[in-house]
Amino acid sequence: MAGKQLHFMSLAITFWLAQLCEASVNDRPIIGVMCHHTDPEKAAYGNSYISAGYVKFLESAGARVVPVRVNQTDEYYQHLFESLNGVLFTGGDVDLKTSGYAKAGKIFYDLAVKAFDNGDLFPMWGTCLGFQLFTALTSGKDLLTDTDAVHVSYPLNFQKGYESSRMFMKSEESEHITGILSTQNVTFNSHHFGITPQTFHNNVDLRNFYKVLSTNYDQKGKEFVSVIEGFKYPFYATQWHPEINPFEFSPRLGVNANHSEDAVKVTQYMANFFVGEARKSSHHFKDKAEESSALIYNYTPVYTGNFTAYEQCYFFD
């Protein structure tokens, strides 16, 4: 009888722990997306913008989005950090030290590191310029070199140990996706600069902070790092654009954006992974009214495919 009681008690404890873990998951994550200042040709629409592809990327995996403006006060970014469950740093072309984008990035970076060291997870994702920003913030230097990888899609050259990463932790699903990533041209690149593996590994701050998951060779044969994740901190970055495959069809991107079923699966996998990380964050807005007023739902995307590389953009005053 005692054995049966212990068995049922063990089952009850297991069920309680499962319920507790389930209750701790945030299934309504809100992720900030960094804005850029608009170019003169788009200035009539608003002072800053976000490509709608980034918003769709996150929404497709069950997240909501809040635009993060540039050139705001430290208090503005502190408040958003406390309210959001992660931030995505978008691609673009601004200075990695002096721009409002970079200054906002440093604030979030410092807050996220400090929070994690105190047991509070806040994930961050960098795409293209965001990838480059992460390397500059961690090293304190601009270590980029010229790379010729504009409007071209590549397969990834995975590095030793990538299977032990959080991003590609070995599973049936990840093996299917990494099989696609390693054999098909499904990662869209659009950058003139990158960081070489040698430069990366020669910098003690970078090699101790990030694990290199993949590299690529540009159109002139120069190798560059293409995917990284923090060894300890929940920071993830791709030199390529996961959001392009399903959401961007502008002729300005050239003919190398891959819209195949497998390419879309890759995008969905990456979105699911990052939003899954954001679900582990318990940050929240002070009330529903503040939350509602901050969401991207308050804005309407504008079709801009006739004069930009993006099909749609959100603009903000």
Backbone bond lengths (Angstrom), bond angles and torsions (degrees), N, CA, C in turn:
res aa  C-N    CA-C-N  psi(-1)  N-CA   C-N-CA  omega(-1)  CA-C   N-CA-C  phi
1 M - - - 1.469 - - 1.538 110.75 -
2 A 1.356 115.18 -42.30 1.463 118.91 -179.62 1.514 111.17 -61.20
3 G 1.349 115.73 -38.69 1.455 120.00 179.21 1.517 111.86 -62.30
4 K 1.338 116.69 -41.77 1.466 121.07 178.63 1.524 110.89 -64.86
5 Q 1.355 115.82 -40.53 1.469 119.09 179.27 1.524 111.23 -62.78
6 L 1.342 115.05 -41.73 1.452 118.70 177.79 1.515 111.70 -64.02
7 H 1.348 115.68 -37.80 1.464 120.41 178.87 1.524 110.86 -62.66
8 F 1.350 115.02 -48.00 1.469 118.48 -179.20 1.529 111.16 -67.42
9 M 1.343 116.40 -35.02 1.463 119.61 177.28 1.519 110.13 -64.85
10 S 1.334 115.82 -40.28 1.464 119.96 178.13 1.523 110.96 -63.16
11 L 1.342 116.85 -42.40 1.462 120.56 178.00 1.527 110.84 -62.47
12 A 1.349 116.12 -40.97 1.460 120.02 -179.34 1.522 111.01 -64.21
13 I 1.343 116.10 -42.11 1.463 119.93 179.17 1.521 110.73 -64.86
14 T 1.343 116.11 -41.58 1.464 120.48 178.15 1.515 110.91 -61.00
15 F 1.339 116.65 -43.51 1.464 121.10 179.07 1.520 110.45 -63.73
16 W 1.353 115.85 -42.16 1.470 119.61 -179.91 1.517 111.19 -63.38
17 L 1.339 116.57 -43.34 1.456 119.92 178.94 1.517 111.67 -63.26
18 A 1.351 115.76 -39.65 1.468 120.06 178.16 1.521 110.58 -62.78
19 Q 1.341 115.73 -42.78 1.464 120.15 178.60 1.521 110.70 -64.19
20 L 1.333 116.49 -39.92 1.457 120.47 -179.97 1.515 110.91 -64.25
21 C 1.345 116.26 -43.49 1.460 119.98 179.03 1.515 110.78 -64.00
22 E 1.349 115.59 -41.64 1.465 119.65 -179.70 1.517 110.43 -63.18
23 A 1.355 115.71 -39.54 1.466 119.65 -178.47 1.523 110.98 -67.44
24 S 1.352 117.21 -26.40 1.456 120.35 -177.04 1.516 112.65 -81.87
25 V 1.339 117.44 -10.12 1.461 120.75 179.22 1.521 109.32 -81.64
26 N 1.313 116.14 131.74 1.460 122.06 179.79 1.519 108.94 -92.62
27 D 1.312 117.08 100.96 1.459 120.85 -178.72 1.523 113.12 -89.72
28 R 1.335 116.92 13.97 1.461 121.62 174.80 1.539 109.02 -129.65
29 P 1.335 117.12 51.41 1.474 119.15 -174.74 1.521 112.27 -67.16
30 I 1.318 114.49 147.56 1.468 122.01 176.99 1.525 107.72 -123.50
31 I 1.313 115.99 124.19 1.461 121.55 -174.98 1.524 109.39 -117.87
32 G 1.310 115.79 133.66 1.456 120.81 176.16 1.518 110.91 -82.07
33 V 1.328 116.54 144.20 1.467 122.18 176.12 1.529 107.88 -122.98
34 M 1.336 115.50 124.18 1.462 120.71 -176.61 1.523 112.05 -69.20
35 C 1.314 115.10 132.27 1.471 121.85 176.71 1.526 110.69 -83.75
36 H 1.338 114.37 169.55 1.459 123.25 168.27 1.522 108.30 -128.79
37 H 1.327 116.21 154.80 1.460 119.84 170.55 1.526 108.86 -66.63
38 T 1.305 115.65 143.38 1.462 119.70 -179.89 1.523 111.22 -74.82
39 D 1.318 115.58 149.24 1.463 121.29 172.51 1.532 108.61 -72.21
40 P 1.332 117.71 159.71 1.468 120.69 -178.70 1.527 113.13 -53.54
41 E 1.333 117.78 -36.89 1.469 119.84 -177.56 1.516 113.08 -67.04
42 K 1.356 116.70 -18.77 1.462 119.83 -179.68 1.521 112.14 -111.16
43 A 1.318 117.61 3.98 1.462 121.26 -172.08 1.527 113.08 -59.17
44 A 1.321 116.80 -29.15 1.466 119.39 -179.15 1.524 111.88 -64.21
45 Y 1.339 116.92 -22.13 1.459 120.14 -178.34 1.524 112.53 -81.86
46 G 1.330 117.00 -27.80 1.462 120.34 -177.99 1.515 110.55 161.39
47 N 1.329 115.48 167.47 1.466 120.58 -176.37 1.520 113.58 -75.25
48 S 1.322 117.04 -29.81 1.458 121.02 -177.98 1.519 109.47 -140.37
49 Y 1.346 115.11 166.25 1.465 118.15 -174.76 1.523 110.81 -153.46
50 I 1.332 114.25 163.82 1.464 124.01 170.40 1.519 107.25 -135.66
51 S 1.301 117.19 133.31 1.462 119.77 170.46 1.520 109.01 -63.08
52 A 1.322 116.29 132.95 1.460 120.60 -178.26 1.524 112.26 -63.70
53 G 1.337 117.67 -21.42 1.453 120.22 179.49 1.515 112.83 -58.76
54 Y 1.331 117.71 -37.24 1.461 120.70 178.58 1.526 110.83 -66.55
55 V 1.314 115.76 -38.65 1.462 120.54 179.28 1.527 109.58 -65.68
56 K 1.315 116.75 -47.22 1.468 120.43 179.41 1.524 111.17 -62.13
57 F 1.325 116.13 -38.65 1.460 122.17 178.85 1.527 110.46 -54.63
58 L 1.329 116.39 -48.35 1.459 120.72 -178.72 1.521 112.19 -75.06
59 E 1.317 116.39 -41.02 1.466 119.51 179.91 1.523 111.67 -63.92
60 S 1.335 117.12 -32.11 1.467 120.18 -178.84 1.518 112.28 -63.64
61 A 1.338 116.78 -20.09 1.465 120.97 -179.42 1.528 112.22 -105.44
62 G 1.339 116.98 7.96 1.456 119.77 173.73 1.515 115.50 98.47
63 A 1.321 117.96 17.06 1.464 120.57 177.14 1.519 110.38 -103.03
64 R 1.320 115.28 159.45 1.459 121.62 168.63 1.525 107.75 -106.08
65 V 1.319 116.45 163.18 1.462 120.86 -170.94 1.519 111.17 -127.19
66 V 1.325 114.57 141.56 1.465 122.80 171.79 1.523 108.04 -124.44
67 P 1.317 119.20 128.43 1.472 120.00 175.41 1.522 110.57 -69.23
68 V 1.327 116.20 138.88 1.468 121.81 177.04 1.524 107.45 -111.01
69 R 1.329 116.51 113.76 1.473 121.11 -174.91 1.529 110.69 -77.26
70 V 1.307 115.65 156.77 1.467 120.94 174.87 1.531 109.69 -94.89
71 N 1.332 114.92 161.44 1.468 122.85 176.95 1.524 113.13 57.80
72 Q 1.324 115.19 43.35 1.452 121.23 175.36 1.531 109.32 -106.45
73 T 1.323 116.73 177.00 1.457 121.61 -177.90 1.535 110.72 -75.47
74 D 1.321 115.21 159.80 1.462 119.71 174.80 1.525 110.61 -58.76
75 E 1.327 115.97 -36.36 1.461 120.38 -179.04 1.524 110.81 -64.15
76 Y 1.328 117.46 -36.41 1.468 122.19 177.32 1.528 110.31 -60.00
77 Y 1.337 117.04 -47.82 1.458 120.37 -178.42 1.526 111.45 -70.67
78 Q 1.320 117.09 -36.57 1.467 120.48 176.60 1.522 110.38 -60.51
79 H 1.325 115.66 -43.96 1.459 119.55 -179.54 1.525 111.31 -65.51
80 L 1.322 117.21 -41.93 1.460 119.32 177.89 1.521 111.33 -65.02
81 F 1.323 117.01 -38.89 1.459 119.75 177.30 1.526 110.71 -57.32
82 E 1.304 116.78 -42.59 1.457 121.41 -179.52 1.529 112.13 -71.63
83 S 1.338 117.09 -18.28 1.461 121.58 -174.23 1.521 113.65 -101.57
84 L 1.330 117.29 -26.11 1.463 122.27 -174.03 1.523 111.39 -96.65
85 N 1.322 115.67 166.69 1.468 122.05 178.29 1.520 112.80 -110.48
86 G 1.322 116.26 13.44 1.452 121.88 178.43 1.513 109.46 157.96
87 V 1.338 115.72 168.25 1.467 121.26 178.10 1.521 109.14 -138.07
88 L 1.337 115.51 140.25 1.466 122.42 173.22 1.523 108.32 -109.83
89 F 1.332 115.93 125.28 1.459 121.66 177.17 1.526 108.74 -97.17
90 T 1.309 114.99 118.41 1.459 122.71 -170.58 1.528 112.01 -80.31
91 G 1.332 114.66 165.94 1.457 120.83 172.81 1.517 110.94 -73.21
92 G 1.333 116.49 166.53 1.460 121.32 -179.21 1.512 110.41 162.38
93 D 1.321 115.48 -160.46 1.464 120.66 -176.96 1.515 109.06 -147.23
94 V 1.350 116.04 82.18 1.459 120.89 178.30 1.527 108.27 -136.96
95 D 1.317 115.75 167.16 1.463 121.32 -178.52 1.531 110.41 -69.25
96 L 1.341 116.07 135.87 1.455 121.57 -176.72 1.526 113.10 -78.99
97 K 1.316 117.50 -3.74 1.463 120.93 179.97 1.521 112.83 -117.30
98 T 1.337 116.50 -45.68 1.463 120.06 -167.45 1.524 114.59 -102.48
99 S 1.320 118.95 -14.08 1.466 120.99 -175.56 1.526 111.11 -72.32
100 G 1.332 115.22 157.62 1.457 119.96 174.16 1.522 112.06 -60.81
101 Y 1.315 116.54 -33.89 1.471 122.95 176.49 1.528 109.63 -60.02
102 A 1.337 116.98 -47.67 1.461 121.40 -178.53 1.529 111.18 -67.27
103 K 1.323 117.04 -40.10 1.464 120.08 -179.10 1.523 110.94 -66.06
104 A 1.335 116.69 -40.29 1.464 119.89 175.86 1.522 110.04 -64.92
105 G 1.339 116.01 -40.26 1.457 120.20 179.36 1.515 112.23 -59.46
106 K 1.317 117.39 -41.93 1.461 120.58 -179.81 1.521 111.20 -63.92
107 I 1.315 116.81 -39.37 1.469 119.70 179.01 1.526 110.10 -62.10
108 F 1.324 116.91 -49.05 1.464 119.86 179.27 1.527 111.16 -63.44
109 Y 1.328 116.26 -41.22 1.464 121.03 -179.52 1.527 110.43 -58.94
110 D 1.327 116.35 -50.69 1.467 120.59 -178.47 1.528 111.19 -63.34
111 L 1.316 116.54 -41.40 1.463 119.85 179.72 1.531 111.17 -65.82
112 A 1.332 116.62 -39.95 1.461 120.70 -178.00 1.525 111.23 -68.17
113 V 1.325 116.96 -40.11 1.472 120.47 177.45 1.519 110.08 -63.43
114 K 1.323 117.17 -48.41 1.461 121.55 -179.25 1.527 110.79 -61.61
115 A 1.328 116.35 -42.83 1.463 120.01 -179.60 1.525 111.09 -62.88
116 F 1.344 116.47 -45.43 1.463 119.50 -178.66 1.519 111.13 -61.95
117 D 1.321 116.51 -39.51 1.467 120.36 178.87 1.524 111.71 -64.09
118 N 1.344 116.35 -19.48 1.463 121.69 177.34 1.526 112.34 -104.02
119 G 1.347 116.05 16.48 1.459 120.19 175.20 1.509 115.63 85.63
120 D 1.326 118.21 16.85 1.470 122.87 -176.88 1.528 109.00 -118.51
121 L 1.317 117.66 107.92 1.466 122.37 -175.79 1.523 111.34 -81.68
122 F 1.339 115.96 129.34 1.468 122.67 175.48 1.527 107.12 -137.61
123 P 1.338 118.34 101.70 1.470 120.45 -175.42 1.520 112.66 -78.34
124 M 1.338 115.37 149.12 1.464 121.26 176.29 1.522 108.64 -134.31
125 W 1.334 114.56 144.24 1.463 122.15 -179.55 1.526 109.20 -125.46
126 G 1.317 116.70 135.20 1.454 121.18 175.68 1.508 111.42 -119.64
127 T 1.324 117.17 127.36 1.461 123.14 176.82 1.529 109.01 -111.70
128 C 1.330 117.90 124.04 1.460 124.49 175.33 1.538 111.16 56.44
129 L 1.317 118.83 -100.62 1.461 120.43 175.83 1.527 110.49 -58.00
130 G 1.328 116.68 -36.21 1.464 120.49 177.21 1.517 111.84 -61.45
131 F 1.324 116.66 -40.41 1.463 122.16 174.01 1.528 109.60 -57.80
132 Q 1.306 116.15 -48.55 1.467 121.21 -178.40 1.525 111.15 -64.57
133 L 1.336 116.59 -37.75 1.461 120.46 177.72 1.521 110.68 -62.23
134 F 1.325 117.87 -42.48 1.463 120.21 179.98 1.525 110.99 -59.03
135 T 1.344 116.71 -42.40 1.470 118.60 -179.54 1.524 110.89 -66.02
136 A 1.330 117.25 -35.85 1.469 120.57 179.36 1.528 111.05 -70.60
137 L 1.330 117.21 -40.11 1.458 120.51 -179.76 1.523 111.53 -66.60
138 T 1.322 116.20 -39.26 1.464 119.80 -178.16 1.521 112.00 -74.26
139 S 1.325 116.93 -41.20 1.472 120.68 -177.05 1.516 113.20 -86.90
140 G 1.338 116.73 -21.20 1.457 120.54 -173.91 1.511 112.89 76.23
141 K 1.347 116.75 11.90 1.458 121.19 -176.69 1.522 110.62 -140.12
142 D 1.327 115.23 156.52 1.457 121.12 169.51 1.527 106.94 -91.63
143 L 1.314 116.69 104.26 1.461 122.46 -174.23 1.525 112.52 -105.20
144 L 1.315 116.62 15.87 1.459 120.53 -175.02 1.528 111.55 -75.09
145 T 1.316 114.94 153.39 1.450 122.20 174.65 1.520 108.13 -131.45
146 D 1.323 118.02 162.81 1.463 121.47 -179.60 1.532 110.30 -62.03
147 T 1.327 115.17 132.43 1.465 120.85 171.25 1.525 108.29 -135.00
148 D 1.295 116.03 140.00 1.466 121.68 -179.66 1.525 108.45 -101.88
149 A 1.335 114.75 85.08 1.468 119.77 -177.79 1.526 109.03 -141.00
150 V 1.309 115.35 60.57 1.460 121.90 -176.45 1.525 110.22 -104.70
151 H 1.336 114.94 121.30 1.467 122.13 176.30 1.529 111.50 57.12
152 V 1.337 114.33 51.96 1.463 120.34 179.01 1.525 108.60 -141.44
153 S 1.332 116.51 142.98 1.455 121.58 178.53 1.524 110.58 -109.22
154 Y 1.339 115.51 140.67 1.458 121.49 -178.10 1.532 110.61 -130.87
155 P 1.329 117.24 159.99 1.466 120.54 159.78 1.525 108.41 -80.68
156 L 1.330 117.74 161.67 1.457 121.03 179.07 1.523 110.75 -91.90
157 N 1.317 115.39 145.10 1.461 121.93 171.17 1.532 107.01 -99.28
158 F 1.336 115.88 94.50 1.459 119.45 -176.40 1.523 110.77 -67.30
159 Q 1.336 114.43 144.71 1.454 121.25 -178.79 1.528 110.81 -99.87
160 K 1.300 115.91 159.39 1.457 122.16 -177.85 1.523 110.73 -54.64
161 G 1.311 116.05 130.18 1.456 121.02 177.21 1.510 115.10 90.58
162 Y 1.332 117.87 3.42 1.471 119.10 -177.58 1.526 111.26 -61.35
163 E 1.354 117.43 -27.39 1.471 120.62 -177.72 1.526 111.94 -66.55
164 S 1.326 117.01 -19.27 1.470 119.97 179.81 1.523 112.02 -91.73
165 S 1.331 116.92 2.78 1.465 120.26 177.93 1.519 109.81 -74.44
166 R 1.310 116.43 161.28 1.464 120.36 173.68 1.525 110.43 -69.92
167 M 1.340 115.59 -37.24 1.456 120.03 -176.28 1.531 112.27 -64.78
168 F 1.320 116.25 -39.91 1.460 120.17 -176.33 1.531 111.61 -121.54
169 M 1.334 116.29 33.69 1.456 121.04 178.17 1.523 109.87 -49.95
170 K 1.327 115.89 132.84 1.458 120.96 -170.50 1.519 111.68 -58.89
171 S 1.314 115.17 124.04 1.462 123.67 176.35 1.522 107.17 -160.83
172 E 1.306 116.89 170.09 1.464 119.80 178.90 1.526 110.66 -61.27
173 E 1.338 116.16 -41.12 1.466 119.93 -179.39 1.524 111.31 -67.01
174 S 1.352 116.93 -47.55 1.468 119.21 -177.45 1.521 110.97 -65.05
175 E 1.318 118.38 -34.89 1.459 120.38 178.34 1.525 110.71 -64.98
176 H 1.325 116.26 -37.19 1.470 119.64 177.13 1.526 110.32 -65.50
177 I 1.337 116.51 -45.36 1.463 120.89 -177.48 1.522 111.09 -68.73
178 T 1.331 118.26 -44.02 1.461 119.54 179.66 1.529 111.08 -66.97
179 G 1.340 116.30 -27.52 1.462 118.91 173.26 1.513 111.73 -63.28
180 I 1.330 116.17 -41.11 1.470 120.81 176.14 1.529 110.08 -67.04
181 L 1.333 115.67 -47.14 1.460 120.59 -176.35 1.531 112.68 -62.00
182 S 1.306 116.69 -32.83 1.464 119.66 -175.35 1.522 113.82 -87.24
183 T 1.346 117.11 -8.83 1.470 118.84 -175.02 1.520 114.22 -125.48
184 Q 1.324 118.35 -13.73 1.460 120.49 -175.09 1.535 111.12 -122.91
185 N 1.315 116.03 154.43 1.474 121.88 178.39 1.529 109.52 -81.33
186 V 1.336 115.40 79.00 1.466 119.76 -173.44 1.531 113.19 -119.71
187 T 1.337 118.40 3.09 1.469 119.86 177.98 1.528 108.89 -111.71
188 F 1.324 115.55 110.45 1.460 121.62 -174.62 1.521 110.41 -83.09
189 N 1.334 115.76 120.96 1.459 122.37 178.88 1.528 110.59 -106.99
190 S 1.332 115.25 143.50 1.463 119.81 177.35 1.528 108.33 -151.67
191 H 1.345 115.89 68.68 1.457 119.31 -175.70 1.528 111.27 -145.64
192 H 1.314 114.55 146.52 1.471 122.48 176.85 1.522 111.77 -96.77
193 F 1.345 116.26 -8.94 1.462 120.21 -177.34 1.523 109.57 -133.29
194 G 1.316 114.98 154.32 1.449 121.76 176.80 1.517 108.89 -160.56
195 I 1.322 115.54 -178.72 1.460 120.08 178.09 1.527 108.55 -121.56
196 T 1.316 116.44 129.87 1.461 120.45 -177.43 1.527 109.61 -77.60
197 P 1.334 117.75 152.76 1.469 120.27 176.34 1.526 112.59 -56.66
198 Q 1.331 116.72 -37.88 1.460 119.76 -179.53 1.523 111.32 -64.02
199 T 1.329 116.24 -46.57 1.464 120.22 177.66 1.517 110.63 -61.71
200 F 1.329 115.89 -42.63 1.464 120.93 -179.37 1.525 110.38 -59.48
201 H 1.325 116.99 -51.59 1.464 120.83 -174.70 1.530 112.50 -75.07
202 N 1.324 117.52 -20.80 1.458 120.10 176.69 1.521 112.46 -77.24
203 N 1.329 117.04 -14.55 1.469 120.95 179.05 1.529 108.42 -95.85
204 V 1.299 116.53 114.81 1.458 121.12 -173.57 1.525 112.00 -62.28
205 D 1.330 116.90 -35.55 1.468 119.43 -179.44 1.524 111.15 -65.83
206 L 1.321 117.23 -42.86 1.462 120.35 -179.26 1.521 111.53 -68.73
207 R 1.327 117.30 -47.79 1.471 119.07 -174.87 1.524 112.36 -68.86
208 N 1.334 117.26 -22.85 1.459 119.71 177.27 1.524 112.78 -87.89
209 F 1.331 116.78 -16.38 1.472 120.75 -175.73 1.523 111.88 -98.89
210 Y 1.344 117.04 -38.86 1.462 121.01 -173.61 1.528 111.83 -119.78
211 K 1.294 113.77 148.00 1.465 121.92 169.94 1.528 107.43 -98.46
212 V 1.322 117.50 128.15 1.465 121.49 176.41 1.528 108.03 -82.65
213 L 1.325 115.95 118.76 1.465 120.82 -178.24 1.520 112.81 -94.68
214 S 1.352 116.92 -29.51 1.463 118.91 -179.58 1.519 110.58 -156.19
215 T 1.327 114.87 160.35 1.461 122.46 172.32 1.523 108.62 -132.64
216 N 1.336 115.11 171.86 1.466 122.29 174.61 1.521 108.75 -145.74
217 Y 1.314 115.92 167.83 1.466 122.52 172.81 1.520 108.39 -114.87
218 D 1.332 116.36 132.81 1.455 119.37 179.72 1.529 110.47 -77.07
219 Q 1.326 116.18 -174.96 1.461 120.43 -173.37 1.525 113.36 -70.85
220 K 1.339 116.92 -8.56 1.463 121.21 176.15 1.534 112.01 -110.17
221 G 1.341 115.40 8.38 1.455 119.55 176.26 1.512 115.51 88.85
222 K 1.332 118.20 8.47 1.465 120.57 178.70 1.530 108.87 -85.53
223 E 1.336 115.72 132.01 1.462 120.45 -179.04 1.526 110.19 -84.18
224 F 1.325 116.02 139.28 1.461 120.96 175.39 1.524 109.70 -138.09
225 V 1.323 115.80 153.93 1.464 122.13 178.00 1.522 108.38 -75.14
226 S 1.347 116.37 135.62 1.468 118.22 -174.27 1.529 115.29 -121.32
227 V 1.335 119.26 -19.73 1.469 121.07 174.71 1.528 108.30 -144.45
228 I 1.328 116.36 133.50 1.464 121.94 175.91 1.524 109.60 -136.50
229 E 1.340 115.76 157.06 1.462 120.54 168.21 1.525 108.31 -145.02
230 G 1.311 116.54 151.01 1.450 120.73 179.43 1.520 111.21 -66.00
231 F 1.327 116.43 137.58 1.457 119.30 174.50 1.526 110.47 -59.48
232 K 1.312 115.35 -46.38 1.456 121.50 -176.19 1.519 112.07 -109.52
233 Y 1.309 116.39 -45.08 1.461 120.96 -174.06 1.526 111.30 -85.29
234 P 1.335 117.76 149.92 1.475 121.81 -176.88 1.528 112.68 -82.30
235 F 1.340 115.36 58.43 1.456 122.49 179.22 1.525 108.09 -111.91
236 Y 1.331 116.05 130.48 1.460 122.16 -174.88 1.520 108.45 -135.33
237 A 1.341 116.92 143.34 1.461 118.48 -177.44 1.524 111.04 -153.99
238 T 1.324 114.42 143.86 1.460 122.42 175.02 1.524 108.51 -126.10
239 Q 1.327 116.51 134.09 1.458 120.00 175.61 1.523 110.47 -72.29
240 W 1.325 116.91 -14.19 1.462 123.31 178.93 1.529 110.19 -103.59
241 H 1.330 115.08 175.03 1.471 122.38 -171.98 1.531 111.60 -109.11
242 P 1.334 118.72 97.00 1.475 119.36 178.58 1.526 113.72 -63.63
243 E 1.339 116.91 -26.80 1.470 119.61 -174.33 1.525 113.62 -76.08
244 I 1.326 117.51 -12.86 1.461 119.84 -173.46 1.531 112.57 -69.84
245 N 1.330 117.00 -43.30 1.470 120.45 -169.25 1.529 114.84 -52.77
246 P 1.340 119.54 -47.24 1.468 118.39 -178.32 1.519 115.04 -90.44
247 F 1.339 117.56 -18.62 1.453 118.68 -162.87 1.525 116.65 -120.12
248 E 1.319 118.64 -11.17 1.467 119.29 -175.35 1.530 110.64 -123.98
249 F 1.339 115.76 120.23 1.463 121.66 -176.07 1.528 112.70 -124.42
250 S 1.329 117.38 11.65 1.458 120.52 -176.13 1.525 111.03 -61.31
251 P 1.340 117.50 137.28 1.477 120.84 175.27 1.518 112.76 -58.72
252 R 1.328 117.18 -21.74 1.459 120.22 -179.78 1.528 112.55 -66.73
253 L 1.325 116.52 -15.40 1.460 119.60 177.38 1.521 111.67 -83.91
254 G 1.310 117.17 -4.15 1.459 120.36 -177.82 1.513 111.36 81.44
255 V 1.307 115.81 -161.67 1.474 120.32 -173.83 1.525 111.69 -104.20
256 N 1.321 118.47 4.68 1.463 120.45 -171.28 1.521 115.11 -100.02
257 A 1.329 118.25 3.14 1.459 119.55 172.65 1.520 108.10 -74.50
258 N 1.315 115.88 126.54 1.463 121.60 -174.00 1.526 109.26 -94.92
259 H 1.322 116.17 118.37 1.466 121.08 -179.07 1.524 112.06 -110.04
260 S 1.320 117.25 20.79 1.461 121.35 -177.89 1.527 110.65 -68.93
261 E 1.309 114.76 166.54 1.471 120.14 177.96 1.530 110.56 -59.33
262 D 1.326 117.26 -42.16 1.463 120.13 179.58 1.521 111.68 -66.41
263 A 1.340 117.09 -38.15 1.464 120.15 178.49 1.526 110.83 -63.59
264 V 1.327 116.67 -39.21 1.462 121.28 178.46 1.534 110.37 -67.82
265 K 1.330 117.25 -36.31 1.473 120.23 176.31 1.524 111.23 -60.76
266 V 1.323 116.20 -38.92 1.466 120.59 177.79 1.529 110.41 -61.67
267 T 1.321 116.32 -47.34 1.466 120.37 178.75 1.517 110.89 -58.25
268 Q 1.330 116.52 -46.13 1.462 120.09 -177.89 1.523 111.37 -63.78
269 Y 1.313 116.45 -37.53 1.465 120.73 178.33 1.531 110.41 -61.89
270 M 1.340 116.16 -46.52 1.461 119.91 -178.70 1.527 111.17 -65.07
271 A 1.334 116.48 -41.02 1.467 120.25 178.02 1.530 110.49 -64.07
272 N 1.326 116.91 -45.37 1.461 120.47 179.56 1.522 111.26 -59.83
273 F 1.331 115.42 -39.28 1.463 118.54 -178.83 1.528 110.97 -63.99
274 F 1.334 116.90 -51.31 1.458 118.50 -175.02 1.532 111.77 -67.73
275 V 1.316 117.09 -41.63 1.463 119.23 178.04 1.530 109.75 -64.54
276 G 1.334 117.08 -34.19 1.454 120.18 174.53 1.517 111.96 -60.18
277 E 1.332 117.04 -39.26 1.456 120.72 175.18 1.531 110.84 -64.20
278 A 1.335 116.53 -40.69 1.471 120.22 -179.66 1.528 111.80 -64.81
279 R 1.321 117.20 -28.36 1.471 120.58 178.40 1.529 112.07 -64.54
280 K 1.329 116.93 -17.02 1.461 120.90 179.99 1.527 112.04 -83.88
281 S 1.322 117.00 -6.17 1.464 121.54 -179.81 1.524 110.27 -93.06
282 S 1.319 115.68 138.01 1.468 120.78 -179.41 1.526 112.59 -105.07
283 H 1.334 118.04 8.88 1.468 119.73 177.76 1.531 109.58 -60.71
284 H 1.322 115.96 152.91 1.467 118.93 179.92 1.522 110.37 -161.05
285 F 1.333 115.54 158.21 1.454 121.39 174.38 1.530 109.38 -70.51
286 K 1.316 116.62 158.93 1.466 120.24 -173.86 1.528 111.91 -67.13
287 D 1.347 117.23 -28.55 1.459 120.05 176.69 1.526 109.14 -158.50
288 K 1.324 115.74 170.50 1.462 121.13 -175.83 1.523 112.19 -66.58
289 A 1.316 117.22 -32.37 1.465 120.42 -179.85 1.526 110.59 -64.97
290 E 1.328 116.96 -44.80 1.460 120.38 178.05 1.525 110.53 -64.89
291 E 1.324 115.90 -41.91 1.463 120.51 178.34 1.522 111.24 -59.14
292 S 1.310 116.39 -48.21 1.467 120.86 -177.65 1.514 112.06 -62.36
293 S 1.324 116.76 -38.89 1.467 119.98 -177.40 1.525 111.85 -71.57
294 A 1.347 117.77 -20.42 1.463 121.10 -177.64 1.517 113.08 -88.78
295 L 1.319 118.42 -21.09 1.462 121.93 -171.15 1.527 112.99 -68.59
296 I 1.313 115.30 153.20 1.462 122.60 -179.86 1.523 111.89 -64.63
297 Y 1.324 117.07 -16.10 1.468 120.60 179.14 1.519 112.34 -60.01
298 N 1.322 117.72 -20.23 1.462 121.62 179.69 1.519 112.97 -75.01
299 Y 1.329 117.16 -3.91 1.469 121.57 -176.25 1.524 109.47 -125.00
300 T 1.313 115.12 154.83 1.460 122.16 -179.14 1.524 109.82 -112.59
301 P 1.322 118.41 126.33 1.466 119.10 178.81 1.525 111.19 -67.98
302 V 1.319 115.36 149.37 1.462 122.61 -178.91 1.521 109.07 -111.95
303 Y 1.324 116.83 135.17 1.461 120.16 175.77 1.521 109.04 -70.66
304 T 1.328 116.24 120.38 1.464 120.45 -177.14 1.524 111.85 -127.40
305 G 1.322 117.50 9.99 1.456 121.08 -174.88 1.513 114.58 -61.29
306 N 1.335 116.35 -16.34 1.463 118.35 -179.68 1.526 112.56 -80.46
307 F 1.350 118.18 -14.34 1.459 117.55 179.73 1.530 113.34 -141.90
308 T 1.329 118.89 10.30 1.467 121.20 173.30 1.524 108.61 -136.82
309 A 1.322 115.42 176.23 1.461 120.84 177.00 1.520 111.75 -82.51
310 Y 1.337 116.91 -1.22 1.460 121.07 -177.98 1.516 110.47 -110.75
311 E 1.326 116.10 145.97 1.461 119.64 177.81 1.527 111.01 -70.88
312 Q 1.346 116.21 -42.05 1.450 120.98 -177.97 1.524 108.91 -139.62
313 C 1.333 115.40 150.23 1.458 121.33 173.30 1.529 110.24 -137.27
314 Y 1.311 115.28 149.73 1.451 122.06 168.04 1.522 107.48 -95.87
315 F 1.347 116.02 134.99 1.460 120.55 179.32 1.525 109.81 -118.54
316 F 1.333 114.99 148.35 1.471 121.19 -176.53 1.516 109.40 -137.04
317 D 1.315 116.62 141.87 1.475 122.16 176.68 1.519 109.87 -83.02
